[in-house]
Amino acid sequence: MSNIELDKALFEAAETVRVNAYAPYSNFQVGAAILADDGKIYVGCNVENAAYPVGNCAEPSAIAAMLAGGGRRIKRVYTTGPGATPVTPCGGCRPRIREFADQDVVVVSHGIDGTPLEQTIAELLPHSFGPEFLGR
Ligand code: THU
């Protein structure tokens, strides 16, 4: 499958799950789709909470789905959200993705009224701390 076909599948998966996001406080629904090392696509959406800081972003929801479904490593990430500005992973999500991704793994961030932005996890989180520092 070409990257164009793959991104179409990831975009559709992220958009399909995004409508299920629970975001009554921000009204900012986000979808995330991960291509994992088992060849499957895993999805997640943001889940907010009345106690604001304990809400979850879409990306860790998709990572949890990946691990629960048997995937172990992230091969590509695609996030979708409202507006024209690419919905890039927040500062808390970047190390969460990095834990399961090689440095050259691409994260596609897409505000659906605009153009998708492609960045590697190394670009999003340069000089990062990771599992290998702890011998893993
Ligand atoms: N959000 C995500 O789920 N992922 C991102 O990459 C950016 C932000 C969520 C968190 C919160 O529920 C809402 O978007 C507004 O910040």
Backbone and ligand atoms as CSV (ligand in chain L), in Angstrom:
chain,resi,resn,atom,element,x,y,z
A,1,MET,N,N,0.853,-1.203,0.000
A,1,MET,CA,C,0.000,0.000,0.000
A,1,MET,C,C,0.888,1.253,0.000
A,2,SER,N,N,0.585,2.228,-0.852
A,2,SER,CA,C,1.361,3.467,-0.876
A,2,SER,C,C,1.016,4.327,0.330
A,3,ASN,N,N,1.886,5.306,0.612
A,3,ASN,CA,C,1.592,6.208,1.730
A,3,ASN,C,C,0.311,7.009,1.492
A,4,ILE,N,N,0.015,7.291,0.229
A,4,ILE,CA,C,-1.223,8.038,-0.084
A,4,ILE,C,C,-2.438,7.194,0.284
A,5,GLU,N,N,-2.398,5.912,-0.110
A,5,GLU,CA,C,-3.518,5.010,0.227
A,5,GLU,C,C,-3.599,4.786,1.736
A,6,LEU,N,N,-2.421,4.621,2.351
A,6,LEU,CA,C,-2.380,4.406,3.794
A,6,LEU,C,C,-2.958,5.614,4.529
A,7,ASP,N,N,-2.540,6.812,4.126
A,7,ASP,CA,C,-3.036,8.011,4.808
A,7,ASP,C,C,-4.534,8.197,4.601
A,8,LYS,N,N,-5.041,7.778,3.466
A,8,LYS,CA,C,-6.495,7.841,3.238
A,8,LYS,C,C,-7.205,6.927,4.247
A,9,ALA,N,N,-6.664,5.729,4.429
A,9,ALA,CA,C,-7.261,4.773,5.386
A,9,ALA,C,C,-7.147,5.300,6.812
A,10,LEU,N,N,-5.982,5.883,7.147
A,10,LEU,CA,C,-5.793,6.414,8.508
A,10,LEU,C,C,-6.694,7.624,8.747
A,11,PHE,N,N,-6.787,8.495,7.746
A,11,PHE,CA,C,-7.672,9.668,7.853
A,11,PHE,C,C,-9.115,9.219,8.105
A,12,GLU,N,N,-9.575,8.255,7.320
A,12,GLU,CA,C,-10.962,7.793,7.465
A,12,GLU,C,C,-11.197,7.147,8.829
A,13,ALA,N,N,-10.200,6.413,9.309
A,13,ALA,CA,C,-10.325,5.769,10.627
A,13,ALA,C,C,-10.374,6.833,11.727
A,14,ALA,N,N,-9.519,7.859,11.621
A,14,ALA,CA,C,-9.495,8.931,12.626
A,14,ALA,C,C,-10.797,9.731,12.596
A,15,GLU,N,N,-11.282,10.002,11.403
A,15,GLU,CA,C,-12.525,10.771,11.293
A,15,GLU,C,C,-13.731,9.980,11.780
A,16,THR,N,N,-13.704,8.672,11.576
A,16,THR,CA,C,-14.822,7.828,12.026
A,16,THR,C,C,-14.900,7.806,13.543
A,17,VAL,N,N,-13.745,7.731,14.205
A,17,VAL,CA,C,-13.764,7.681,15.674
A,17,VAL,C,C,-13.955,9.078,16.278
A,18,ARG,N,N,-13.563,10.105,15.553
A,18,ARG,CA,C,-13.610,11.477,16.101
A,18,ARG,C,C,-15.036,11.859,16.515
A,19,VAL,N,N,-16.029,11.380,15.774
A,19,VAL,CA,C,-17.418,11.757,16.114
A,19,VAL,C,C,-17.828,11.186,17.470
A,20,ASN,N,N,-17.086,10.184,17.962
A,20,ASN,CA,C,-17.400,9.592,19.270
A,20,ASN,C,C,-16.650,10.262,20.416
A,21,ALA,N,N,-15.808,11.247,20.094
A,21,ALA,CA,C,-15.053,11.926,21.149
A,21,ALA,C,C,-16.009,12.530,22.180
A,22,TYR,N,N,-15.572,12.482,23.441
A,22,TYR,CA,C,-16.354,13.090,24.522
A,22,TYR,C,C,-15.642,14.385,24.894
A,23,ALA,N,N,-16.111,15.478,24.322
A,23,ALA,CA,C,-15.427,16.764,24.506
A,23,ALA,C,C,-16.435,17.879,24.780
A,24,PRO,N,N,-17.257,17.709,25.843
A,24,PRO,CA,C,-18.304,18.703,26.102
A,24,PRO,C,C,-17.755,20.026,26.618
A,25,TYR,N,N,-16.515,20.047,27.102
A,25,TYR,CA,C,-15.956,21.271,27.700
A,25,TYR,C,C,-15.233,22.119,26.667
A,26,SER,N,N,-14.430,21.468,25.830
A,26,SER,CA,C,-13.696,22.227,24.805
A,26,SER,C,C,-14.469,22.295,23.494
A,27,ASN,N,N,-15.404,21.363,23.286
A,27,ASN,CA,C,-16.042,21.212,21.972
A,27,ASN,C,C,-15.003,21.032,20.862
A,28,PHE,N,N,-13.872,20.455,21.213
A,28,PHE,CA,C,-12.783,20.247,20.258
A,28,PHE,C,C,-12.562,18.733,20.167
A,29,GLN,N,N,-13.234,18.126,19.205
A,29,GLN,CA,C,-13.166,16.663,19.075
A,29,GLN,C,C,-11.953,16.265,18.237
A,30,VAL,N,N,-11.192,15.314,18.761
A,30,VAL,CA,C,-9.970,14.863,18.089
A,30,VAL,C,C,-10.056,13.352,17.870
A,31,GLY,N,N,-9.592,12.925,16.713
A,31,GLY,CA,C,-9.477,11.493,16.412
A,31,GLY,C,C,-8.026,11.152,16.134
A,32,ALA,N,N,-7.615,9.958,16.529
A,32,ALA,CA,C,-6.253,9.501,16.246
A,32,ALA,C,C,-6.313,8.082,15.703
A,33,ALA,N,N,-5.508,7.822,14.687
A,33,ALA,CA,C,-5.396,6.475,14.127
A,33,ALA,C,C,-3.919,6.108,14.068
A,34,ILE,N,N,-3.629,4.899,14.501
A,34,ILE,CA,C,-2.246,4.398,14.526
A,34,ILE,C,C,-2.163,3.182,13.623
A,35,LEU,N,N,-1.164,3.176,12.728
A,35,LEU,CA,C,-0.793,1.931,12.052
A,35,LEU,C,C,0.242,1.257,12.941
A,36,ALA,N,N,-0.033,0.028,13.345
A,36,ALA,CA,C,0.858,-0.691,14.262
A,36,ALA,C,C,1.675,-1.747,13.516
A,37,ASP,N,N,2.613,-2.319,14.244
A,37,ASP,CA,C,3.521,-3.308,13.643
A,37,ASP,C,C,2.818,-4.605,13.251
A,38,ASP,N,N,1.592,-4.813,13.720
A,38,ASP,CA,C,0.840,-6.001,13.302
A,38,ASP,C,C,0.021,-5.744,12.045
A,39,GLY,N,N,0.194,-4.535,11.460
A,39,GLY,CA,C,-0.505,-4.209,10.218
A,39,GLY,C,C,-1.913,-3.686,10.430
A,40,LYS,N,N,-2.346,-3.637,11.679
A,40,LYS,CA,C,-3.712,-3.171,11.952
A,40,LYS,C,C,-3.730,-1.676,12.271
A,41,ILE,N,N,-4.891,-1.079,12.106
A,41,ILE,CA,C,-5.108,0.330,12.466
A,41,ILE,C,C,-5.906,0.368,13.764
A,42,TYR,N,N,-5.374,1.101,14.733
A,42,TYR,CA,C,-6.036,1.272,16.026
A,42,TYR,C,C,-6.422,2.737,16.190
A,43,VAL,N,N,-7.581,2.972,16.811
A,43,VAL,CA,C,-8.094,4.341,16.889
A,43,VAL,C,C,-8.386,4.749,18.325
A,44,GLY,N,N,-8.435,6.058,18.525
A,44,GLY,CA,C,-8.812,6.605,19.825
A,44,GLY,C,C,-9.339,8.016,19.649
A,45,CYS,N,N,-10.100,8.477,20.635
A,45,CYS,CA,C,-10.629,9.843,20.626
A,45,CYS,C,C,-10.357,10.470,21.991
A,46,ASN,N,N,-10.493,11.794,22.049
A,46,ASN,CA,C,-10.287,12.429,23.353
A,46,ASN,C,C,-11.491,12.195,24.261
A,47,VAL,N,N,-11.189,12.090,25.546
A,47,VAL,CA,C,-12.207,11.801,26.567
A,47,VAL,C,C,-12.013,12.817,27.691
A,48,GLU,N,N,-12.833,13.848,27.696
A,48,GLU,CA,C,-12.676,14.906,28.705
A,48,GLU,C,C,-13.376,14.523,30.010
A,49,ASN,N,N,-13.152,15.341,31.027
A,49,ASN,CA,C,-13.701,15.062,32.356
A,49,ASN,C,C,-14.037,16.382,33.031
A,50,ALA,N,N,-15.071,16.377,33.872
A,50,ALA,CA,C,-15.442,17.577,34.615
A,50,ALA,C,C,-14.283,18.065,35.478
A,51,ALA,N,N,-13.461,17.132,35.945
A,51,ALA,CA,C,-12.192,17.495,36.594
A,51,ALA,C,C,-11.173,17.609,35.457
A,52,TYR,N,N,-11.059,18.783,34.887
A,52,TYR,CA,C,-10.374,18.976,33.601
A,52,TYR,C,C,-9.041,18.235,33.432
A,53,PRO,N,N,-8.124,18.285,34.434
A,53,PRO,CA,C,-6.785,17.712,34.169
A,53,PRO,C,C,-6.777,16.210,33.955
A,54,VAL,N,N,-7.809,15.509,34.329
A,54,VAL,CA,C,-7.782,14.053,34.152
A,54,VAL,C,C,-8.380,13.598,32.822
A,55,GLY,N,N,-8.689,14.535,31.941
A,55,GLY,CA,C,-9.133,14.157,30.606
A,55,GLY,C,C,-8.005,13.506,29.818
A,56,ASN,N,N,-8.385,12.697,28.829
A,56,ASN,CA,C,-7.401,12.018,27.967
A,56,ASN,C,C,-7.438,12.598,26.565
A,57,CYS,N,N,-6.263,12.710,25.963
A,57,CYS,CA,C,-6.165,13.053,24.545
A,57,CYS,C,C,-6.476,11.825,23.688
A,58,ALA,N,N,-6.661,12.090,22.404
A,58,ALA,CA,C,-6.976,11.006,21.465
A,58,ALA,C,C,-5.799,10.048,21.282
A,59,GLU,N,N,-4.576,10.587,21.283
A,59,GLU,CA,C,-3.409,9.748,20.971
A,59,GLU,C,C,-3.188,8.649,22.004
A,60,PRO,N,N,-3.181,8.957,23.326
A,60,PRO,CA,C,-3.009,7.860,24.282
A,60,PRO,C,C,-4.173,6.876,24.271
A,61,SER,N,N,-5.365,7.342,23.898
A,61,SER,CA,C,-6.490,6.413,23.752
A,61,SER,C,C,-6.191,5.405,22.644
A,62,ALA,N,N,-5.621,5.898,21.539
A,62,ALA,CA,C,-5.284,4.993,20.418
A,62,ALA,C,C,-4.124,4.068,20.805
A,63,ILE,N,N,-3.175,4.582,21.580
A,63,ILE,CA,C,-2.062,3.732,22.040
A,63,ILE,C,C,-2.601,2.616,22.936
A,64,ALA,N,N,-3.521,2.948,23.829
A,64,ALA,CA,C,-4.106,1.925,24.697
A,64,ALA,C,C,-4.835,0.873,23.875
A,65,ALA,N,N,-5.558,1.315,22.846
A,65,ALA,CA,C,-6.265,0.361,21.979
A,65,ALA,C,C,-5.269,-0.536,21.249
A,66,MET,N,N,-4.148,0.057,20.816
A,66,MET,CA,C,-3.121,-0.732,20.125
A,66,MET,C,C,-2.592,-1.843,21.041
A,67,LEU,N,N,-2.217,-1.465,22.242
A,67,LEU,CA,C,-1.642,-2.462,23.161
A,67,LEU,C,C,-2.678,-3.520,23.524
A,68,ALA,N,N,-3.900,-3.079,23.775
A,68,ALA,CA,C,-4.957,-4.034,24.136
A,68,ALA,C,C,-5.253,-4.990,22.986
A,69,GLY,N,N,-5.093,-4.493,21.747
A,69,GLY,CA,C,-5.403,-5.309,20.574
A,69,GLY,C,C,-4.268,-6.181,20.098
A,70,GLY,N,N,-3.096,-6.046,20.721
A,70,GLY,CA,C,-1.975,-6.918,20.370
A,70,GLY,C,C,-0.859,-6.251,19.593
A,71,GLY,N,N,-1.049,-4.986,19.164
A,71,GLY,CA,C,0.047,-4.258,18.532
A,71,GLY,C,C,1.066,-3.848,19.579
A,72,ARG,N,N,2.334,-3.748,19.175
A,72,ARG,CA,C,3.373,-3.367,20.147
A,72,ARG,C,C,4.093,-2.088,19.756
A,73,ARG,N,N,4.247,-1.831,18.444
A,73,ARG,CA,C,5.021,-0.674,17.984
A,73,ARG,C,C,4.192,0.166,17.016
A,74,ILE,N,N,4.424,1.487,17.121
A,74,ILE,CA,C,3.732,2.437,16.246
A,74,ILE,C,C,4.542,2.620,14.962
A,75,LYS,N,N,3.864,2.506,13.822
A,75,LYS,CA,C,4.525,2.700,12.527
A,75,LYS,C,C,4.144,4.024,11.869
A,76,ARG,N,N,2.973,4.541,12.165
A,76,ARG,CA,C,2.525,5.826,11.633
A,76,ARG,C,C,1.331,6.293,12.472
A,77,VAL,N,N,1.231,7.602,12.634
A,77,VAL,CA,C,0.125,8.183,13.409
A,77,VAL,C,C,-0.577,9.225,12.549
A,78,TYR,N,N,-1.888,9.284,12.664
A,78,TYR,CA,C,-2.660,10.312,11.935
A,78,TYR,C,C,-3.691,10.889,12.905
A,79,THR,N,N,-3.638,12.206,13.117
A,79,THR,CA,C,-4.619,12.834,14.002
A,79,THR,C,C,-5.478,13.809,13.201
A,80,THR,N,N,-6.751,13.862,13.552
A,80,THR,CA,C,-7.651,14.815,12.909
A,80,THR,C,C,-8.400,15.616,13.966
A,81,GLY,N,N,-8.668,16.870,13.609
A,81,GLY,CA,C,-9.419,17.746,14.500
A,81,GLY,C,C,-10.007,18.897,13.713
A,82,PRO,N,N,-10.759,19.754,14.401
A,82,PRO,CA,C,-11.433,20.863,13.721
A,82,PRO,C,C,-10.461,21.949,13.265
A,83,GLY,N,N,-10.928,22.741,12.315
A,83,GLY,CA,C,-10.167,23.922,11.909
A,83,GLY,C,C,-9.175,23.632,10.805
A,84,ALA,N,N,-8.404,24.655,10.470
A,84,ALA,CA,C,-7.455,24.555,9.363
A,84,ALA,C,C,-6.019,24.341,9.842
A,85,THR,N,N,-5.770,24.568,11.124
A,85,THR,CA,C,-4.414,24.409,11.655
A,85,THR,C,C,-4.189,22.944,12.014
A,86,PRO,N,N,-3.033,22.369,11.616
A,86,PRO,CA,C,-2.778,20.965,11.943
A,86,PRO,C,C,-2.887,20.726,13.450
A,87,VAL,N,N,-3.609,19.655,13.817
A,87,VAL,CA,C,-3.790,19.333,15.238
A,87,VAL,C,C,-2.611,18.448,15.656
A,88,THR,N,N,-1.545,19.119,16.084
A,88,THR,CA,C,-0.321,18.408,16.467
A,88,THR,C,C,-0.453,17.860,17.890
A,89,PRO,N,N,0.240,16.750,18.188
A,89,PRO,CA,C,0.151,16.170,19.535
A,89,PRO,C,C,0.665,17.134,20.593
A,90,CYS,N,N,-0.016,17.180,21.716
A,90,CYS,CA,C,0.384,18.090,22.798
A,90,CYS,C,C,1.695,17.605,23.428
A,91,GLY,N,N,2.228,18.426,24.306
A,91,GLY,CA,C,3.513,18.117,24.938
A,91,GLY,C,C,3.498,16.857,25.777
A,92,GLY,N,N,2.314,16.479,26.270
A,92,GLY,CA,C,2.216,15.240,27.037
A,92,GLY,C,C,2.109,14.016,26.148
A,93,CYS,N,N,1.540,14.205,24.963
A,93,CYS,CA,C,1.349,13.060,24.054
A,93,CYS,C,C,2.631,12.679,23.335
A,94,ARG,N,N,3.527,13.637,23.137
A,94,ARG,CA,C,4.732,13.339,22.354
A,94,ARG,C,C,5.563,12.233,22.982
A,95,PRO,N,N,5.891,12.282,24.285
A,95,PRO,CA,C,6.642,11.156,24.862
A,95,PRO,C,C,5.833,9.865,24.906
A,96,ARG,N,N,4.535,9.964,24.936
A,96,ARG,CA,C,3.717,8.747,24.920
A,96,ARG,C,C,3.843,8.056,23.567
A,97,ILE,N,N,3.836,8.835,22.488
A,97,ILE,CA,C,4.048,8.245,21.158
A,97,ILE,C,C,5.471,7.727,21.054
A,98,ARG,N,N,6.423,8.506,21.488
A,98,ARG,CA,C,7.850,8.199,21.377
A,98,ARG,C,C,8.196,6.863,22.049
A,99,GLU,N,N,7.526,6.547,23.134
A,99,GLU,CA,C,7.771,5.295,23.851
A,99,GLU,C,C,7.639,4.074,22.933
A,100,PHE,N,N,6.734,4.177,21.952
A,100,PHE,CA,C,6.390,3.016,21.120
A,100,PHE,C,C,6.791,3.192,19.660
A,101,ALA,N,N,7.569,4.247,19.363
A,101,ALA,CA,C,7.876,4.562,17.965
A,101,ALA,C,C,9.372,4.776,17.762
A,102,ASP,N,N,9.889,4.299,16.623
A,102,ASP,CA,C,11.258,4.647,16.247
A,102,ASP,C,C,11.303,6.139,15.901
A,103,GLN,N,N,12.524,6.698,15.928
A,103,GLN,CA,C,12.691,8.144,15.737
A,103,GLN,C,C,12.124,8.662,14.418
A,104,ASP,N,N,12.152,7.800,13.381
A,104,ASP,CA,C,11.721,8.260,12.049
A,104,ASP,C,C,10.233,8.026,11.775
A,105,VAL,N,N,9.505,7.595,12.762
A,105,VAL,CA,C,8.058,7.397,12.569
A,105,VAL,C,C,7.382,8.749,12.331
A,106,VAL,N,N,6.490,8.767,11.341
A,106,VAL,CA,C,5.829,10.018,10.947
A,106,VAL,C,C,4.491,10.166,11.659
A,107,VAL,N,N,4.280,11.390,12.145
A,107,VAL,CA,C,2.983,11.784,12.703
A,107,VAL,C,C,2.364,12.773,11.714
A,108,VAL,N,N,1.194,12.429,11.192
A,108,VAL,CA,C,0.471,13.336,10.296
A,108,VAL,C,C,-0.591,14.039,11.130
A,109,SER,N,N,-0.508,15.368,11.171
A,109,SER,CA,C,-1.441,16.179,11.962
A,109,SER,C,C,-2.330,16.945,10.992
A,110,HIS,N,N,-3.643,16.812,11.173
A,110,HIS,CA,C,-4.552,17.352,10.154
A,110,HIS,C,C,-5.720,18.094,10.798
A,111,GLY,N,N,-5.723,19.418,10.662
A,111,GLY,CA,C,-6.949,20.177,10.899
A,111,GLY,C,C,-7.745,20.042,9.617
A,112,ILE,N,N,-8.926,19.455,9.687
A,112,ILE,CA,C,-9.548,18.916,8.465
A,112,ILE,C,C,-9.949,19.966,7.432
A,113,ASP,N,N,-9.937,21.244,7.812
A,113,ASP,CA,C,-10.197,22.280,6.810
A,113,ASP,C,C,-8.910,22.780,6.158
A,114,GLY,N,N,-7.788,22.201,6.561
A,114,GLY,CA,C,-6.495,22.643,6.026
A,114,GLY,C,C,-5.707,21.494,5.439
A,115,THR,N,N,-4.397,21.699,5.365
A,115,THR,CA,C,-3.492,20.735,4.745
A,115,THR,C,C,-2.801,19.921,5.828
A,116,PRO,N,N,-2.683,18.590,5.639
A,116,PRO,CA,C,-1.995,17.771,6.636
A,116,PRO,C,C,-0.519,18.139,6.757
A,117,LEU,N,N,0.003,18.074,7.974
A,117,LEU,CA,C,1.410,18.348,8.247
A,117,LEU,C,C,2.075,17.031,8.663
A,118,GLU,N,N,3.188,16.711,8.010
A,118,GLU,CA,C,3.926,15.486,8.348
A,118,GLU,C,C,5.193,15.843,9.107
A,119,GLN,N,N,5.382,15.246,10.278
A,119,GLN,CA,C,6.607,15.437,11.055
A,119,GLN,C,C,6.999,14.097,11.663
A,120,THR,N,N,8.306,13.877,11.800
A,120,THR,CA,C,8.735,12.671,12.510
A,120,THR,C,C,8.618,12.919,14.013
A,121,ILE,N,N,8.594,11.826,14.757
A,121,ILE,CA,C,8.539,11.989,16.215
A,121,ILE,C,C,9.823,12.661,16.714
A,122,ALA,N,N,10.947,12.457,16.012
A,122,ALA,CA,C,12.194,13.133,16.404
A,122,ALA,C,C,12.085,14.650,16.224
A,123,GLU,N,N,11.345,15.076,15.209
A,123,GLU,CA,C,11.130,16.518,15.020
A,123,GLU,C,C,10.192,17.074,16.092
A,124,LEU,N,N,9.186,16.290,16.434
A,124,LEU,CA,C,8.213,16.752,17.431
A,124,LEU,C,C,8.794,16.762,18.841
A,125,LEU,N,N,9.740,15.839,19.077
A,125,LEU,CA,C,10.310,15.704,20.421
A,125,LEU,C,C,11.815,15.473,20.300
A,126,PRO,N,N,12.574,16.535,19.978
A,126,PRO,CA,C,14.019,16.362,19.743
A,126,PRO,C,C,14.773,16.017,21.029
A,127,HIS,N,N,15.870,15.274,20.835
A,127,HIS,CA,C,16.761,14.925,21.954
A,127,HIS,C,C,15.982,14.323,23.128
A,128,SER,N,N,15.087,13.425,22.799
A,128,SER,CA,C,14.153,12.947,23.816
A,128,SER,C,C,14.720,11.821,24.667
A,129,PHE,N,N,14.185,11.718,25.834
A,129,PHE,CA,C,14.463,10.620,26.756
A,129,PHE,C,C,13.546,9.464,26.383
A,130,GLY,N,N,14.099,8.249,26.428
A,130,GLY,CA,C,13.259,7.110,26.061
A,130,GLY,C,C,13.691,5.833,26.728
A,131,PRO,N,N,13.048,4.719,26.353
A,131,PRO,CA,C,13.257,3.435,27.022
A,131,PRO,C,C,14.712,2.990,27.048
A,132,GLU,N,N,15.479,3.327,25.999
A,132,GLU,CA,C,16.861,2.841,25.916
A,132,GLU,C,C,17.747,3.449,27.012
A,133,PHE,N,N,17.344,4.606,27.547
A,133,PHE,CA,C,18.102,5.191,28.662
A,133,PHE,C,C,18.019,4.315,29.896
A,134,LEU,N,N,17.001,3.510,29.944
A,134,LEU,CA,C,16.763,2.637,31.091
A,134,LEU,C,C,17.040,1.179,30.716
A,135,GLY,N,N,17.808,1.027,29.618
A,135,GLY,CA,C,18.232,-0.315,29.233
A,135,GLY,C,C,17.165,-1.149,28.562
A,136,ARG,N,N,16.126,-0.506,28.031
A,136,ARG,CA,C,15.044,-1.242,27.391
A,136,ARG,C,C,15.055,-1.043,25.878
L,1,THU,N1,N,-6.433,17.073,22.183
L,1,THU,C1,C,-6.165,15.817,21.738
L,1,THU,O1,O,-6.916,14.871,22.002
L,1,THU,N2,N,-5.056,15.620,20.995
L,1,THU,C2,C,-4.242,16.605,20.545
L,1,THU,O2,O,-3.293,16.324,19.821
L,1,THU,C3,C,-4.499,17.994,20.949
L,1,THU,C4,C,-5.566,18.198,21.946
L,1,THU,C5,C,-7.655,17.275,22.968
L,1,THU,C6,C,-7.478,17.475,24.439
L,1,THU,C7,C,-8.757,18.201,24.803
L,1,THU,O3,O,-9.799,17.252,25.033
L,1,THU,C8,C,-9.100,18.989,23.551
L,1,THU,O4,O,-8.336,18.425,22.505
L,1,THU,C9,C,-8.804,20.467,23.669
L,1,THU,O5,O,-7.524,20.684,24.138
